[in-house]
Amino acid sequence: MNDQQNKHDAAEVVVLGGGAVGTAVAYYLARAGRNVALVELGEFPWGSSKRCDGHAVTYDSPPGYFSRLCKAGLDLFPEVAADLDVDFDFEPEGVGLLIDDERDLETARASIEGKRAEGIEVQFWDRAELRRREPGVADDVLACLNFASDAKLNPMRLAFGLARRAGAYGARLMPRTRVTGIETRDGAVAAVLTDRGRIASPVVIDACGVWAPLIGQMVGLTIPIRPRQGQILVSEKLRGLASQSYAEYGYLAAKGGRKRNGVTADMEAYGVALVAEPTEAGTVLFGSSRRYVGLDTSSHPGVLRAMAQRARRFFPRLAEARIIRCYAGLRPATPDGKPIISPTPVPGFFVAAGHEGNGIGLSLITGKLVAELLGGGPTSVDLAPLRLERFLEPPHAA
């Protein structure tokens, strides 16, 4: 990789954060010919992108603006995969939403046409069809909404490949570099200060995920992002358990913090809902959970137990399977669950963070939108619902 010891002290744009979002922003800017420096405290990738499953999906939002944004993000992956020299295992094999509550059937059916109108390929499998396709699913699961174009990928290889290609397009890659401050002049961004020197630049992109608020404080901004912990279980090799990834329909309620029926008190308290992702190695990743515990990435036995119980409810065979590993990561969460892709009241300071569990799937569209935003022309997606000012009181004030 292009790992220079800050030979140059200036850049047109400095991107802070080397996860999937930050590397995507650097990639699109460098591809457009911008002089970019990409700064990361650790390696490429780091942070949330190193501790998550890898999905680019449309299943986890109702028809509407955010669903269309996810679809726009998903559509970019084949083009970018062809441009990178790192295979990040992009596989549009589909993701199914398993329905085990009759009260959800009507809502699920009603969403199909809305999703199809957005160009999203979705199918309804009744119980017989689901059993034919997935004999390992519990007999009393009623149906499945299958999102045939939703995909899985390797998030670490994605971020590494984006950084590497950004470097090939001319970006300066600066891993193992700590940001110590942001210098302003007449209220506008003037330079980024690091432990490897000063980088003069009129534009800074804060793509630091759960650490974005710390960067915002350097210019006097409050960025309302909190780390939301999620844990993952990894099974032993379980060939034939499932042919693709699945989530339960109740995942949509858990994601929004809504009450659900048929779950234990621990599942409710920890925001536990099934997500299952078979890997190429034959193991299966299981989630999910949602807790606000600061920057804690340690595993919690009670959360893991509730996740395992929920997974067995949908895949009974797991009762005899062994868990070989577990880990936790942090999602950058905003109060309304949508990312911030936005200029700010500080001229030259932009935010591209707060994607929570959709950071991998929205990484490429975020990079493209930031490049368009800096280009001064119209953006391919309306950014009004994602602007930072929706959280500022009074509007436009830090």
SEGU-825795 format. One record per residue: residue in one letter; x, y, z of N, C-alpha, C, CB in turn. Coordinates in steps of 0.1 Angstrom, whole numbers, plus 5000, padded with zeros to 4 digits. Glycine has a CB too. Example, Ala and Ser with C-alpha at 12.3 -4.5 7.8 and 13.67 -1.06 7.14 Angstrom:
REM residues 2
a513249435078512349555078513249675078511349555090
s512849785071513749895071512950005079514149945057
This chain:
REM residues 398
m500849885000500050005000500950135000499150005012
n500350234995500950364995500950425009500350464985
d502050405017502050445031503250545033502250325041
q503050665029504050765029504050835043503950865018
q505250875047505450935060505151085059506750915066
n503951115053503551255052504551345045503251315066
k505051295034506051375026505451515022506451305014
h504151505019503451625015502651685026502551605002
d502551815027501751875038500551945033502651985044
a499951905022498751965017497951855009499052085008
a496651875009495751785001494451864998495351655009
e493851834987492651904984491451864993492251874969
v491451734997490451685006491151585016489351604999
v490851595029491351495038490151415043492151565050
v490251285041489151185046489651125058488851085035
l488851135069489251075082488450945084489051175093
g489050835086488350705088488650605077486850735089
g489150495081489550395072488650265071490950355074
g487450275075486450165074485850165060485350175084
a484750095058484150085045483750215040483049985045
v483150305048482650435044483750525040481750495055
g484750535049485850625046486650595034486750635058
t486950465032487650415021486850435008488150275022
a485550415009484650444997484650594993483250395000
v484650685003484650825000486050854994484550905013
a487150804999488450834993488550774979489550775002
y487950654977487950594964487250674953487350454964
y486050724956485250804946485950934944483850814951
l486450994954487151124952488351114944487451194966
a489151014947490450994940490150954925491350884946
r489150874923488750834910488250954902487550734910
a487751054908487251174902488451274900486151244909
g489651234904490851324901491151414913490551404889
r490451404924490851484936492151444942489651484946
n492851544948494051514956493551484970495051644955
v493651354974493051304986494051254995491951204983
a493951275008494651205018493651125027495551305027
l493950995029493050915037493750875050492650785029
v493250925061493850915074493150815082494051045081
e493850715088493250615097494150585109493050485089
l493550575121494250555133494950415133493350565145
g494250315127494850185127495250145113493850085132
e494750025108494949975095493749995087495449835095
f493849955074492649945065492249805064492950005051
p491049755069490049845076490249845091488649785073
w489449925097489449935112488049955117490450045116
g487949965130486650005136485549905133486250135132
s484349955130483149875129483249775117481949955127
s483949815106484049735094484849605097484749815083
k485649605108486449485111485649395120487749525118
r484549435125483749355135482249355132483949415149
c481949305120480549295115480449185106480149435109
d479149155103478949065092478949145079477548985093
g478849085068478949165055477749155047480149125047
h476849255047475649245039475449375032474449215048
a474949375020474449485012473049445009475349514999
v472049515016470749455015469649565014470449375028
t468449525010467249605009466149555018466849624995
y466349445024465249375031464849445044465549235034
d465749525050465549565064464949705065466849565071
s464249755055463549885056462249875048464450005052
p461149945052459949945044460150025032458749995053
p459250005022459350095010459350245013458150065000
g460150315006460350455009461750505006459950485023
y462050625011463350685009464550605012463450825016
f464550545025465750475029465850345021465650445044
s464750285018464850155010465450184996463350105008
r465050304990465550334977467050374978464850454971
l467450434989468850454991469650324992469050545004
c469150235000469850105001469950034987469050005010
k468850044979468849984965469950054957467449994959
a470050184958471050264950472450214954470850414952
g472650194967473950144972474250004967473950144987
l473249914968473449774963473849774948472249694966
d473249854940473449854926474849894922472449944919
l475649954931476950004927478049894929477350114936
f477749784936478749684940479349614927478149594949
p478549574918479149504906480149584899478049454897
e479749714897480749804889482049824897480049944887
v481949844910483149864918483949734919482749924932
a483249624921483949494921484849474909482949384923
a484349514897485049494885486249594885484149524873
d486249704892487349804892488449764902486849934894
l488149694913489149674923489949554919488449654936
d491149544924492049434922492049334934493449474919
v491049354943490849274955489449214954491049354968
d489349084954488049014954487449024968488148864949
f486349094970485749104983484449014984485349244986
d484448904976483448794977482048844977483748724990
f481748934968480348984966479548874960480349114957
e478448844967477548734962476148774964477848604969
p475448814953474048844954473148724954473548934942
e473248644965472548514966471148524972473448424974
g470848644978469548664984469548654999468548554978
v468548725005468348715019466848705021468948845027
g466548605030465148575033464648635046464848435032
l463448685047462848725060461848615064462148865059
l462148555075461348445080460248495089462248345088
i459048455086457848505093457248395101456748555083
d457148415115456648315124455448365131457748275133
d454948475128453748535135452748565124454148655144
e451548515126450448535116450148685114449248455119
r450248755125449948895125450848975116449948955139
d452048915112452948985103452748955089454448945107
l451948855086451748805072451148915064450848685072
e450148985069449449085060450349205058448149135068
t451149245068452049355066453149315056452649395079
a453649195057454649145048454149145034455149005052
r453049095032452449085018452249225012451149005018
a451849325021451549455016452849525012450849535027
s453949495017455149555014455749515000456249545025
i455349394996455949344984455749434972455249204980
e454549484969454349564957455249694958452949604955
g455249754970456049874972457549854969455849924986
k458049744974459449704971459649684956459849584979
r458749614950458849584936458849714928457849484931
a458049804932457949934925459250014925456850024930
e460049974936461450044937462449964929461850054951
g462049864922463049784914463649674922464049874909
i463149634934463749534942463049404940463549574957
e463849304937463249164934462949094947464349084926
v461649074950461149014962460148904959460649114972
q460248794965459348684963458648644976460048564956
f457448594975456748534987456748384986455348594988
w457448324996457348174997456448135009458848125000
d455448055005454548005016455347895023453247955010
r454647835033455347735042455847615033454347685052
a455047575024455447455016456647495007454247415007
e456647605001457847644993459047665002457447774985
l458847725013460047745022460547615027459647825035
r459747515030460247385035460947315023459047305040
r460447335011461047265000462547324998460247284987
r462647454999463947514997464847505009463747664994
e464347505021465147505033464547415044465247655039
p464847285042464347185052464847205066464647045047
g465947275068466447305081465747405089467847335080
v464747475083464047575090462947515098463447685080
a462647565110461547505118460247495111461347595131
d459547385114458347345107457247455109457747215112
d457247525120456147615122456347765117455747625137
v457547775110457747905104456747915092459247925099
l456048025091454848035082455148065068453848135087
a456148155066456448205052457748275052455248295047
c458148315040459448395039459248495028460548295036
l459748615030459948715019461348705015459548865024
n461548665003462948644998463348764989463048514990
f464448834993464948944986466148884977465449064995
a465848854965466648764957468048834953465948724945
s468048974953469249034948470149084960468949154939
d469649074972470449114984471649024985469549104997
a472749084990474049024988474849015001474849094978
k475748925002476748925012478148945006476648785020
l479048985015480449015010481349015022480449155003
n482649025019483649035030483949175032484948955026
p483549235044483649375046485149425048482949415058
m485949335053487349375055488049385041488049275064
r487849285033488449285020487849405011488149155012
l486649435013486049555006486849685010484549565010
a486949715023487649835027489049835023487549845042
f489749715024491149705020491249735005491749565023
g490349674997490349694982490149834978489349604976
l489149904985488850044982490050134985487650084990
a490650104997491850185000492950164990492350155014
r493150044987494250014977494050074963494349854975
r492750074959492450124946492450284946491050084941
a492050334958492150484959493650524958491550524973
g494550444964495950474963496450464949496750374972
a495950374941496250364927495850484919495750234921
y494650544923494150664917494850784922492650674919
g495850774931496650884935496450934950496350994927
a495450874957495250914971496450874979493950844977
r496750964989497850934999497150855010498551065004
l497650735013497150645023497950665036497050495019
m497350695047498050725059497450645071497950875062
p497750515071497350435083498250465094497450285079
r497850415106498550435119498950585121499950355118
t497950665119498050815120496950865129498050885106
r497350935140496350985149496051135146496850975164
v494751165145494351305143494351375157492951315137
t495151475158495251545171494451685172496651575174
g494051725160493251855160492951895145494051965167
i492051985144491652045131491852195133490252005127
e492652255124492852395124491852465116494352425120
t491352575121490452655113490952805112489052665120
r490552865101490953005099489653085094492053015088
d489353185102488053265099486853175100488153335086
g486953075108485752975110485752865101484553055109
a486552855091486552755081487752655082486552815066
v487652535078488652435079489952485071488252305073
a491052465078492352505072493352395071492952625079
a493352305081494352195081493952095091495752255085
v494451975089494351865099495651845105493851725092
l495651835119496851815126496951665130496951905138
t498051605128498251465131499551445139498151375119
d499751325144500951285151502151265140500851165160
r501751275127502851265117502951395109502451155107
g502351505114502551635108501151695105503351615096
r501251815099500151895096499851885081500452045099
i498551865078498051855064497151975061497351715061
a497652065053496852185050495752135040497752295043
s494552175043493452135034492152215037493051985036
p491452255027490252335029489052245031489952425017
v489152115030488052025032488451895040487551975018
v487551865050487751745058486451675058488151785073
i486551545055485351455056485451365068485251365043
d484551385077484551305090483751175087483951385102
a484551065085483950935082484350835093484250885068
c484450875105485050805116483950715124485650895125
g482750705118481850615125481550645139482350475125
v481650555149481350585162482250695168481450455171
w483450715162484350815167484150955160485750775165
a483150965151482851085144482651205154481651075135
p481851185165481651295174482951355180480751255185
l483951275182485251325187485951415177486151205190
i485851385164486351475154485551595153486351395140
g484151585154483351705154483651805165481851665155
q483951755177484351845188485551925185484651765200
m486451885176487651955172487252085165488551875164
v486052095159485652215152484452275159485352185137
g484152235171483052285179481652235175483052435177
l481552115168480252065164479851945173480352015149
t478551935176478051825182477351735172476951865193
i477951615170477451515160476751405168478651465151
p475451395167474651295175474751155170473251345175
i475951095173476150955170476550885182477150935158
r475950765185476250685197476650545192475150685207
p477650485199478050345195476950255201479450315201
r476450165192475450065195476049935193474150085187
q476249855204477049735203476149625197477449685217
g476749545188476149425183477149305184475749445168
q476549185188477449065190477148965179477249015204
i478148875177477948775166478548645172478748815153
l477848535169478248405172478748335159477048325178
v479748255160480248175148480148035152481748225144
s479447955143479247815146480447735140477947765140
e480447605144481347505137480747495123481347375145
k481447415115481047395101479647325101482047315093
l478747385094477347325094476847325079476347415103
r477447245071477047235057475647195057477947135050
g474847265048473447225046472447285055473347085046
l472947365065471947425074471047525067472647495086
a471547605058470847705051471547735038470547835059
s470847755027471447785014471847925012470547735003
q471348015020471648155019471448225032470648225008
s471548355033471348425045469848445048472048565045
y469548455062468148475066468148565078467448345069
a467048635080466748715092465348685095467048865090
e464948715107463548695111462748825108463348655126
y461548825105460748945102460749035115459248905099
g460848975126460949055139462149145140460848975151
y463149115131464349195131464049345128465349145120
l463049365120462649505116462149575129461549505105
a461349505137460849565150462049585159459849475156
a462949485160464049495170464949615166464849365170
k465149635153465949745148465449875152466149735133
g464149885152463450015155463150025170462250025147
g463549925178463249935192461749915196463650065197
r461049845187459549825190459349695197458749825177
k458249685205457949565213457549455203456849595222
r457949325207457549215199456949105208458849155192
n456249015201455648905208456548785206454148875203
g456448685216457148565214458648565217456948515200
v459148665224460548675227460648685243461248795221
t461748635248461948645262462348785266463148545266
a462348805280462648935285464148975281462548935300
d465048875281466448905277466548945263467348785280
m465748875254465848905240465249045238464948805232
e464249085245463649215244464649315249462349225251
a465249295260466149385266467449415258466549345280
y467949305251469149315244468949335229469949185246
g467649355225467349375211467749255202468049495206
v467549135207467949015200466948975189468148895209
a467448955177466648905166467548815157465949015158
l466948715151467748625143468348695130466948505139
v469648675128470248695115471248585113470948845114
a471148515102472048405100472748415086471248265100
e474048395086474848415073475748295072475548545073
p475548205063476448095060477748155053475847985051
t478848105056480148155051480748055041481148185062
e481648095033482348005023483047895031483348085015
a483547915043484247815051483347705056484947885062
g482047725055481047625060480547665074481747495061
t481147765081480547805093479347895091481647885102
v478647935102477548025100477648135111476147945102
l477548255106477448375116476048395120478048495109
f475848415133474548435139474548565147474148325148
g473548645145473248765153471748765155473748895146
s471248875160471849005162471449055175471549105150
s472149155180471749215193472049365191472549165205
r471449445200471549595200471549645214470449665192
r472649705218472749765232473649885231473449655242
y473349985240474150105242475050075254473250235243
v476250045252477250025263478550095260477449875264
g478450215255479650295252480550225241480450315265
l481850225244482750165234483150025238484050255233
d482349965246482649825251482449725239481749785262
t483549645236483449545226483649405232484449575214
s483449395245483549255251482249185249483949275266
s482349045248481148965247480448945260481548825242
h479148945260478348935272477548805272477349055272
p477848715282477248585282475648585281477548505294
g475048675287473548685286473048715272473048785296
v473748805266473348835252473648715243474148965247
l474748655244475148535236474148425238476548485238
r473748405250472748295253471348325247472548285268
a470948455247469648495241469748475226469248635245
m470848515220471048495206470948355201472348565201
a471648265209471648125206470248065207472648045215
q469548105217468148065219467248105207467548115232
r467448225203466648275192466948205179466848435190
a468248185177468648115165468047975164470248105164
r468047905176467547765176466047765173467747705190
r465347875177463947875174463647865159463348005179
f464447915150464247915136465047795129464648045130
f466147755135466947645130467247545141468347695124
p466247455143466347365155467647275155465147265155
r468247255144469447175143470547235151469847155129
l470547365154471547435161471647385176471347575160
a470647315181470647275194471847175197469347205198
e472247115186473347015188474647065182473046885181
a474747195178475947255172476747325182475547345160
r478047335179478947405188479247545183480347325189
i479447635192479847765189481347775190479147875197
i482147815180483547815181484147955184484147765168
r483348065182483948195184482748295186484848235171
c483048405192482148515193482848645194481248495206
y482248745189482848885190481848985189483848905178
a482249105193481249225193481849335185480949265207
g480949415179481349535172480449655176481349515157
l480749765171480049885174479449945162480949995181
r478149975162477450045151477350195154476049975148
p477650285145477450425147475950465145478350505138
a475250485156473750505155473350655157473050425165
t472550705149471950835150470550825157471850915136
p469950935162468650925168467550875159468251055174
d467650905146466550855137466850735129466150975128
g468050675131468450555124468950575110467350465124
k469050695106469550725092470950795093468550825085
p471750775083473150825084473150975082473950765073
i474251035085474451175082475451185070475051255095
i475051245059475851265047475651415044475551165035
s476551505048476151635049477251735051475151655061
p477151855045477951965049477552005064477852095040
t478252095069477952145083478052295084478952075093
p477752355096477852495097479352545097477252535110
v480352455098481752485096482152465082482652395106
p482452575075482752565060483952475058483052705055
g483752375049484852285046484752155054486152345048
f483852145064483852025073482551955069483852065088
f482651825065481551745061481551615069481751705045
v480351555071480151435078479651325069479151455090
a480251205070479751085063479750975073480551055050
a478850965082478850865093477450845098479750915105
g477350755108476050725114475150625107475250855115
h475850535100475050435091474550315099475950385080
e474850305112474550195120474750065113473050205125
g473749975112474049845107474049835092473049745112
n473849955085473849955070475150015064472650035065
g476150025072477350095068478050025056478350105079
i478049885056478649815045477849835032478849665048
g476549815033475749825021475649965016474349775024
l475750065024475650205020477050275018474850285030
s478150195019479450255018479650315004480550145021
l479350244994479650294980478750414977479450184970
i477450404980476650514976477050644984475150484979
t477550624997477950735004479150794998478350695019
g480150714994481350764987480950844974482250654983
k480050784966479550854954478850984957478650764946
l478050994967477251114971478251224976476251084981
v479251184984480151284989480951344977481151224999
a481351254968482051314956481251404948482551194947
e479951374947479051454939478751584947477651384937
l478651574960478451694969479651794968478251654983
l480851744968481951824967482151884952483251754971
g481551814943481651854929480751974926481351744919
g479852004935478952124934477752104925479752234928
g477651994919476451964910475351894918476851884898
p474251854911473251774918473751644922471951764909
t473151594933473551454938472551354932473551444953
s472951234930472051134924470951094934472851014920
v471051124947470051094956469851224964470450974966
d468651264967468351384975468851364989466751404976
l469751454993470451445006469751515017471851495005
a468651585014467951665025467551575037466651715019
p467051455036466751375048468051335056465951255044
l469151355050470451305057471251415062471151215047
r470851535061471651655065471751665080471051785059
l472951705085473151715099472151815105474551765101
e471751915098470952025104469651975110470652125093
r469151845106467951795112468151775127467551665105
f469351765131469551745146469951865153470551635148
l470251975146470852095153469652185158471752175143
e469952245169468952335175469752465180468252275188
p469352575174468452595163469052555150468052745162
p468252535139468852495127470052575122467752495116
h470952505116472152565111473152625121471852675101
a472952585134473852635144474552515151473052715155
a475852535154476552425161476252425175478052445158
